[in-house]
Amino acid sequence: MIPPLRIDGGSSDMLVEASSLQRSMWLAEQLAPTRHGYAMPLVWRVRTGRIQAHRLRDAVTALIEKHEILRTGFVEHDGQLWQRIGEPWTAQVERADFATLAADQQDAAWQAWVRRVARRPFDLGSGRLLRPGLVDLGPAGQILLLCTHHLVSDGYSMDVLLRDLDALFSDSAMASAGLQYREFVRMQDDWQETEEGRAALAFWVRRLRGAPDHLSFQPPDRAERDGAVRVALGADLPDRLPGLRRQHGVSWFMVLASTLAALVHKWSGLSDVTFGCQVANRTREVFEDVVGPCTNAVVLRSRCDATTTRANLVDAMREQVLGALDHQQVPFEAVVGALRPARQLGHTPYREVVLGTTTLASRVRLGDCELEYLATSLLDAETKFGMAVTVSAAASDPWVVMSYQGERFTATQVQRMAAEFADMLDWITGAPADALLADVV
């Protein structure tokens, strides 16, 4: 492990090694700087109460002081990427006022504003990769925006930040600073050098050896803009899950993985396929309050033939998910490095399709204010992969959103694929155990 370095010239800034995930994202940004795939615009509608801009500024500034990663920039030094941890800085709240617009015009106005804020490039070396924003909608309330770069945050980090913000808005004391992200990176790097870490890497090499590293989707004749398609899932879906869980001992995520596996077989025409999933990778209690990109990617592999039944598929995906979770600490970049698949510009090996679920609570409080999370606010920006499939776990309003790269898929294709996801989920949760997969793919 390379020790931290101090920058010359009397600065108190500290250089520490970037994580493997940060190095991967940094490289992707250099190769496609205009895609904006690593901006994370998270949006809430303020349902009760009003947020004062100066209180939001002060609260976010307190977060920056507490969490080193929110004042971290990135520099290359001696051919290596480093995190540069700087001094605390005062947040600036970006503001927009659409209070005078008609109600039917406000949604389009604030959504366009969020897109503009999210698509404005971050200066990755600045140490200021967080943008708070506030939109005034008059009697219709407010919109709160927290836009971070994925280099300094992940979905789980937002839960931590929201807890801190609630404490600040409630005039309560925040929890004291615990483990910082640089310490998480050091502990993860040290673990990889242990016998357990080497055995976990060997597990992934065995699991993925011989698997196709790219999927054969036919690109469109003419590239389109990146986009996202949302489709509602059956309102009775929550009622159908308990039986499947009892029969196979599966979680909601395992059901979704089975659904996507069946569809990737169908879409690609292959009997052996892979797709990716994001995992929290916070396997120790001391990691729970870390802010930073702790998340890791794992790969699920599905193989089928003419005799594969619904039960076979669900049982196989259950084992795939359990094995992936047991070995989630191995950085995806280390797995790829060990397997050495053929590289294709713009394609991520083993993860051209990724599956995820929304993790943030639908309702949160900031002091006296109640906020409703607008989950789809992030999904237009989720274009780091050919296709990202995100499913809500909300029992009252289940949905799937497919975010896609326009150079890989057309809007018409994805609309059909999203509808097929809903139909396949119905088949996974409702078909007889001995129903043949070949009959639906």
C-alpha positions as CSV (number, residue, x, y, z in Angstrom):
1,M,0.0,0.0,0.0
2,I,1.5,3.4,-1.0
3,P,1.4,5.8,2.0
4,P,-0.5,9.1,1.7
5,L,1.5,12.0,0.2
6,R,1.4,15.7,0.9
7,I,1.2,18.0,-2.0
8,D,4.3,20.3,-2.4
9,G,4.0,24.0,-1.9
10,G,2.7,24.2,1.6
11,S,-0.8,22.9,0.9
12,S,-2.5,20.8,3.5
13,D,-4.1,18.7,0.8
14,M,-3.4,15.0,1.0
15,L,-3.0,12.5,-1.8
16,V,-4.2,8.9,-1.3
17,E,-4.6,6.1,-3.8
18,A,-7.9,6.0,-5.7
19,S,-9.9,2.8,-5.5
20,S,-10.1,0.4,-8.4
21,L,-13.7,1.6,-9.0
22,Q,-12.7,5.2,-9.1
23,R,-9.9,4.4,-11.6
24,S,-12.4,2.6,-13.8
25,M,-14.8,5.5,-13.7
26,W,-12.0,8.0,-14.3
27,L,-10.9,6.2,-17.4
28,A,-14.5,5.9,-18.7
29,E,-14.9,9.7,-18.3
30,Q,-11.8,10.3,-20.3
31,L,-13.0,8.1,-23.1
32,A,-16.6,9.5,-23.2
33,P,-16.5,12.9,-21.5
34,T,-19.9,14.0,-22.9
35,R,-22.0,11.0,-21.9
36,H,-22.6,12.2,-18.3
37,G,-23.2,8.7,-17.1
38,Y,-21.6,9.2,-13.8
39,A,-23.6,12.2,-12.6
40,M,-26.1,11.2,-9.9
41,P,-29.0,13.6,-9.9
42,L,-31.3,12.7,-7.0
43,V,-34.6,14.6,-6.7
44,W,-37.2,14.9,-4.1
45,R,-40.5,16.9,-4.1
46,V,-41.1,18.8,-0.8
47,R,-44.6,17.7,0.2
48,T,-44.9,19.5,3.5
49,G,-43.0,22.5,4.9
50,R,-40.5,24.6,3.0
51,I,-36.7,24.4,2.8
52,Q,-34.9,27.6,3.2
53,A,-31.9,28.0,0.8
54,H,-29.6,29.3,3.5
55,R,-30.3,26.4,5.8
56,L,-29.7,24.0,2.9
57,R,-26.4,25.7,2.2
58,D,-25.3,25.5,5.8
59,A,-26.3,21.9,6.2
60,V,-24.6,20.7,3.0
61,T,-21.5,22.7,4.1
62,A,-21.5,20.7,7.4
63,L,-21.7,17.5,5.4
64,I,-18.6,18.6,3.4
65,E,-16.7,19.2,6.6
66,K,-17.7,15.8,8.1
67,H,-17.1,13.6,5.0
68,E,-13.7,13.9,3.4
69,I,-14.9,12.4,0.1
70,L,-17.1,15.4,-0.5
71,R,-14.0,17.6,-0.6
72,T,-11.9,15.2,-2.7
73,G,-10.7,15.9,-6.2
74,F,-8.7,13.6,-8.5
75,V,-5.3,14.1,-10.0
76,E,-2.9,11.9,-12.0
77,H,0.6,11.8,-10.4
78,D,3.4,9.6,-11.8
79,G,1.0,7.8,-14.0
80,Q,-1.4,6.9,-11.2
81,L,-4.8,8.3,-10.2
82,W,-4.9,9.8,-6.7
83,Q,-7.6,11.2,-4.5
84,R,-6.7,14.7,-3.4
85,I,-8.4,15.4,-0.1
86,G,-8.8,19.2,0.3
87,E,-10.1,21.7,2.9
88,P,-13.8,22.2,3.6
89,W,-15.6,24.5,1.3
90,T,-18.9,26.4,1.4
91,A,-21.7,24.9,-0.6
92,Q,-23.6,27.0,-3.2
93,V,-27.2,26.2,-3.7
94,E,-28.3,26.4,-7.3
95,R,-31.8,27.8,-7.6
96,A,-34.7,28.1,-10.1
97,D,-38.1,29.7,-9.8
98,F,-41.0,28.3,-11.7
99,A,-43.7,29.5,-9.3
100,T,-45.4,31.7,-12.0
101,L,-45.7,28.9,-14.5
102,A,-49.0,27.1,-15.0
103,A,-49.3,23.8,-13.1
104,D,-49.2,21.8,-16.3
105,Q,-45.9,23.5,-17.3
106,Q,-44.0,23.2,-14.1
107,D,-43.0,19.5,-14.3
108,A,-41.4,19.9,-17.7
109,A,-39.6,23.1,-16.6
110,W,-38.0,21.6,-13.4
111,Q,-37.1,18.4,-15.1
112,A,-35.3,20.3,-17.9
113,W,-33.5,22.3,-15.3
114,V,-32.4,19.2,-13.4
115,R,-31.1,17.7,-16.7
116,R,-29.1,20.9,-17.4
117,V,-27.6,20.9,-13.9
118,A,-26.7,17.2,-14.1
119,R,-25.2,17.4,-17.6
120,R,-23.0,20.3,-16.8
121,P,-19.5,18.7,-16.5
122,F,-17.9,18.4,-13.2
123,D,-14.3,19.6,-12.8
124,L,-13.0,16.3,-11.4
125,G,-9.9,17.9,-9.9
126,S,-11.8,20.6,-8.0
127,G,-12.8,18.6,-4.9
128,R,-16.3,20.0,-5.5
129,L,-18.3,17.1,-6.9
130,L,-21.6,17.9,-5.1
131,R,-24.3,20.3,-6.3
132,P,-27.3,21.1,-4.2
133,G,-30.3,22.7,-5.8
134,L,-33.7,24.1,-4.9
135,V,-36.6,24.8,-7.2
136,D,-39.6,27.0,-6.2
137,L,-42.9,25.8,-7.5
138,G,-45.0,28.3,-5.5
139,P,-48.2,26.6,-4.0
140,A,-47.1,23.3,-5.6
141,G,-44.1,23.2,-3.2
142,Q,-40.4,22.8,-3.9
143,I,-38.0,20.4,-5.6
144,L,-34.8,19.5,-3.9
145,L,-31.8,18.3,-5.9
146,L,-28.6,16.7,-4.7
147,C,-26.4,16.0,-7.7
148,T,-23.1,14.2,-7.0
149,H,-20.5,12.5,-9.1
150,H,-20.3,8.8,-8.7
151,L,-16.5,9.2,-8.0
152,V,-17.5,10.4,-4.5
153,S,-20.8,8.7,-3.8
154,D,-23.1,5.8,-4.4
155,G,-26.8,5.0,-3.7
156,Y,-26.1,3.8,-0.1
157,S,-24.1,6.9,0.6
158,M,-27.2,9.0,0.0
159,D,-29.0,7.2,2.9
160,V,-26.1,8.3,5.1
161,L,-26.2,11.9,3.9
162,L,-30.0,12.1,4.3
163,R,-29.7,10.9,7.9
164,D,-27.1,13.6,8.5
165,L,-29.3,16.3,6.8
166,D,-32.3,15.3,8.8
167,A,-30.3,15.8,12.0
168,L,-29.1,19.2,10.9
169,F,-32.5,20.4,9.9
170,S,-33.9,19.1,13.2
171,D,-31.3,21.1,15.1
172,S,-29.9,17.8,16.4
173,A,-26.3,16.7,16.5
174,M,-25.0,14.7,13.6
175,A,-23.4,11.4,14.4
176,S,-19.7,11.9,14.7
177,A,-17.5,11.2,11.8
178,G,-16.6,7.5,11.6
179,L,-14.5,5.7,8.9
180,Q,-13.6,7.8,6.0
181,Y,-13.6,6.5,2.4
182,R,-9.8,6.5,2.1
183,E,-9.8,4.1,5.1
184,F,-12.4,1.9,3.4
185,V,-10.2,1.7,0.3
186,R,-7.1,0.8,2.4
187,M,-8.9,-2.0,4.2
188,Q,-10.3,-3.4,1.0
189,D,-6.9,-3.3,-0.7
190,D,-5.4,-5.1,2.3
191,W,-8.1,-7.7,2.2
192,Q,-7.4,-8.6,-1.4
193,E,-3.9,-9.6,-0.4
194,T,-5.1,-12.1,2.2
195,E,-5.7,-15.8,1.6
196,E,-9.4,-15.1,1.8
197,G,-9.2,-12.4,-0.8
198,R,-7.2,-14.6,-3.2
199,A,-9.6,-17.4,-2.8
200,A,-12.6,-15.1,-3.5
201,L,-10.9,-14.0,-6.8
202,A,-10.4,-17.6,-7.7
203,F,-14.1,-18.2,-7.2
204,W,-15.0,-15.6,-9.8
205,V,-12.4,-16.9,-12.3
206,R,-13.9,-20.4,-12.0
207,R,-17.5,-19.1,-12.3
208,L,-17.0,-17.0,-15.4
209,R,-14.4,-19.0,-17.2
210,G,-15.8,-19.8,-20.7
211,A,-18.7,-17.4,-20.3
212,P,-19.4,-14.9,-23.2
213,D,-17.9,-11.6,-22.3
214,H,-20.1,-9.7,-24.8
215,L,-23.7,-10.1,-25.9
216,S,-24.7,-10.1,-29.6
217,F,-27.3,-7.3,-29.8
218,Q,-27.8,-5.9,-33.3
219,P,-27.1,-2.2,-33.1
220,P,-29.6,0.2,-34.8
221,D,-29.0,1.5,-38.3
222,R,-29.0,5.0,-37.0
223,A,-27.9,6.0,-33.5
224,E,-30.5,7.7,-31.4
225,R,-30.3,9.8,-28.2
226,D,-29.8,7.9,-24.9
227,G,-33.1,7.5,-23.1
228,A,-35.3,5.6,-20.6
229,V,-38.6,3.8,-20.8
230,R,-40.8,3.1,-17.8
231,V,-43.4,0.4,-17.7
232,A,-45.8,-0.4,-14.8
233,L,-45.7,-3.9,-13.3
234,G,-48.8,-5.7,-12.2
235,A,-50.5,-4.2,-9.1
236,D,-51.1,-7.8,-7.8
237,L,-47.3,-8.6,-8.1
238,P,-46.7,-8.3,-4.3
239,D,-49.5,-10.9,-3.7
240,R,-47.8,-13.4,-6.0
241,L,-44.3,-13.3,-4.4
242,P,-44.9,-15.1,-1.1
243,G,-45.7,-18.4,-2.7
244,L,-42.6,-18.3,-4.9
245,R,-40.5,-17.4,-1.9
246,R,-41.8,-20.3,0.1
247,Q,-41.4,-22.7,-2.8
248,H,-37.8,-21.8,-3.8
249,G,-36.5,-19.8,-0.8
250,V,-35.8,-16.8,-3.0
251,S,-35.7,-13.0,-2.4
252,W,-37.4,-10.3,-4.5
253,F,-34.0,-9.6,-6.1
254,M,-33.6,-13.3,-7.1
255,V,-37.0,-13.2,-8.8
256,L,-35.9,-10.1,-10.7
257,A,-32.6,-11.8,-11.7
258,S,-34.5,-14.9,-13.0
259,T,-36.7,-12.6,-15.0
260,L,-33.8,-10.7,-16.6
261,A,-31.9,-13.9,-17.2
262,A,-34.7,-15.3,-19.2
263,L,-35.0,-12.2,-21.3
264,V,-31.2,-11.9,-21.9
265,H,-31.4,-15.4,-23.3
266,K,-34.3,-14.3,-25.5
267,W,-32.8,-11.0,-26.7
268,S,-29.3,-12.4,-27.4
269,G,-30.3,-15.8,-28.7
270,L,-27.6,-17.3,-26.5
271,S,-27.9,-20.3,-24.2
272,D,-25.1,-19.0,-22.0
273,V,-25.3,-15.3,-20.9
274,T,-24.1,-12.9,-18.3
275,F,-25.3,-9.7,-16.8
276,G,-24.2,-7.4,-14.0
277,C,-25.6,-6.3,-10.7
278,Q,-24.5,-3.5,-8.3
279,V,-24.0,-4.6,-4.7
280,A,-23.5,-2.4,-1.6
281,N,-20.2,-4.0,-0.7
282,R,-20.5,-2.9,2.9
283,T,-19.7,-6.2,4.4
284,R,-18.6,-4.9,7.8
285,E,-20.5,-2.9,10.3
286,V,-17.8,-0.2,10.3
287,F,-18.5,0.5,6.6
288,E,-22.2,1.3,7.1
289,D,-21.8,5.0,7.6
290,V,-19.0,5.6,5.0
291,V,-19.8,8.1,2.2
292,G,-18.1,7.2,-1.0
293,P,-18.4,4.8,-4.0
294,C,-18.1,1.6,-2.0
295,T,-20.4,-0.2,-4.4
296,N,-19.1,-3.1,-6.5
297,A,-20.3,-4.9,-9.6
298,V,-20.9,-8.6,-9.6
299,V,-21.8,-10.8,-12.5
300,L,-24.6,-13.4,-12.7
301,R,-24.3,-16.2,-15.3
302,S,-27.3,-18.1,-16.7
303,R,-27.2,-21.3,-18.8
304,C,-30.2,-23.0,-20.3
305,D,-31.2,-25.7,-22.8
306,A,-34.3,-27.1,-24.2
307,T,-35.2,-28.9,-20.9
308,T,-34.8,-25.9,-18.6
309,T,-37.9,-25.3,-16.5
310,R,-39.1,-22.3,-14.6
311,A,-38.1,-24.0,-11.4
312,N,-34.6,-24.8,-12.8
313,L,-34.1,-21.2,-13.8
314,V,-35.2,-19.7,-10.4
315,D,-33.1,-22.3,-8.4
316,A,-30.1,-21.6,-10.6
317,M,-30.4,-17.8,-10.2
318,R,-30.8,-18.2,-6.4
319,E,-27.5,-20.0,-6.3
320,Q,-25.9,-17.4,-8.5
321,V,-27.0,-14.5,-6.3
322,L,-26.0,-16.2,-3.1
323,G,-22.5,-17.0,-4.5
324,A,-22.1,-13.4,-5.8
325,L,-23.1,-11.9,-2.4
326,D,-20.7,-14.2,-0.6
327,H,-17.8,-13.0,-2.8
328,Q,-18.9,-9.4,-3.4
329,Q,-15.7,-7.8,-2.0
330,V,-13.6,-8.7,-5.0
331,P,-13.4,-5.6,-7.2
332,F,-14.9,-6.2,-10.6
333,E,-11.8,-4.7,-12.2
334,A,-9.7,-7.4,-10.6
335,V,-12.0,-10.1,-12.0
336,V,-11.7,-8.7,-15.5
337,G,-8.0,-8.4,-15.1
338,A,-7.7,-12.1,-14.1
339,L,-10.0,-13.3,-17.0
340,R,-8.6,-10.9,-19.7
341,P,-11.6,-10.9,-22.0
342,A,-11.3,-9.2,-25.4
343,R,-11.9,-5.5,-25.0
344,Q,-14.3,-3.6,-27.2
345,L,-14.5,0.2,-27.0
346,G,-17.7,1.3,-25.4
347,H,-18.6,-2.1,-24.2
348,T,-18.2,-3.4,-20.6
349,P,-17.3,-7.1,-20.5
350,Y,-19.9,-9.4,-18.8
351,R,-22.0,-6.3,-18.0
352,E,-23.6,-5.0,-21.1
353,V,-26.9,-5.3,-19.3
354,V,-27.1,-4.5,-15.6
355,L,-29.9,-5.0,-13.0
356,G,-30.6,-2.8,-10.1
357,T,-33.3,-1.8,-7.6
358,T,-34.2,1.5,-6.1
359,T,-32.9,1.6,-2.5
360,L,-33.8,5.1,-1.2
361,A,-37.0,5.4,0.9
362,S,-39.9,6.8,-1.0
363,R,-40.6,9.3,1.9
364,V,-38.0,11.0,4.1
365,R,-37.9,13.9,6.5
366,L,-35.6,16.9,6.7
367,G,-36.6,18.4,10.0
368,D,-40.2,19.7,9.6
369,C,-40.3,19.0,5.9
370,E,-41.6,15.8,4.3
371,L,-40.0,14.8,1.0
372,E,-41.1,12.4,-1.7
373,Y,-38.3,10.7,-3.6
374,L,-38.8,10.9,-7.4
375,A,-36.9,7.7,-8.3
376,T,-37.0,8.2,-12.0
377,S,-35.1,11.4,-11.7
378,L,-31.8,9.4,-11.8
379,L,-32.7,7.0,-14.5
380,D,-32.2,9.2,-17.6
381,A,-28.6,9.6,-16.5
382,E,-28.1,5.8,-16.0
383,T,-26.4,5.3,-19.4
384,K,-23.0,3.9,-18.4
385,F,-24.0,0.5,-19.9
386,G,-25.8,-0.6,-23.0
387,M,-28.9,-1.1,-20.9
388,A,-29.6,-0.6,-17.2
389,V,-32.8,-2.3,-15.8
390,T,-34.0,-0.7,-12.6
391,V,-37.0,-2.0,-10.7
392,S,-38.9,-0.4,-7.8
393,A,-39.6,-2.5,-4.8
394,A,-42.6,-0.3,-3.8
395,A,-45.5,-2.6,-3.1
396,S,-48.1,0.0,-4.0
397,D,-46.6,1.1,-7.4
398,P,-44.1,-1.4,-8.8
399,W,-42.4,-0.4,-12.1
400,V,-39.4,-1.1,-14.3
401,V,-37.3,1.5,-16.0
402,M,-34.9,0.6,-18.8
403,S,-32.2,3.2,-19.4
404,Y,-30.3,2.6,-22.6
405,Q,-27.6,3.9,-24.9
406,G,-29.1,5.1,-28.2
407,E,-26.1,3.8,-30.2
408,R,-27.0,0.3,-29.0
409,F,-30.8,0.3,-28.9
410,T,-33.7,2.3,-30.3
411,A,-36.6,3.7,-28.3
412,T,-39.0,1.4,-30.1
413,Q,-36.9,-1.7,-29.2
414,V,-36.7,-0.7,-25.6
415,Q,-40.4,0.0,-25.3
416,R,-41.0,-3.6,-26.5
417,M,-38.3,-5.0,-24.2
418,A,-39.7,-3.2,-21.1
419,A,-43.2,-4.7,-21.9
420,E,-41.5,-8.1,-22.3
421,F,-39.9,-7.7,-18.8
422,A,-43.4,-7.2,-17.3
423,D,-44.7,-10.2,-19.1
424,M,-41.8,-12.4,-18.2
425,L,-42.1,-11.4,-14.5
426,D,-45.7,-12.6,-14.7
427,W,-44.5,-15.9,-16.1
428,I,-41.7,-16.3,-13.4
429,T,-44.2,-15.6,-10.6
430,G,-47.2,-17.4,-12.0
431,A,-46.2,-20.3,-14.3
432,P,-46.1,-23.9,-13.1
433,A,-42.8,-25.1,-11.8
434,D,-42.3,-27.5,-14.7
435,A,-43.2,-24.9,-17.4
436,L,-40.4,-24.9,-20.1
437,L,-38.4,-21.8,-20.5
438,A,-38.0,-22.6,-24.2
439,D,-41.7,-22.0,-24.7
440,V,-41.4,-18.3,-23.8
441,V,-37.9,-17.4,-25.1
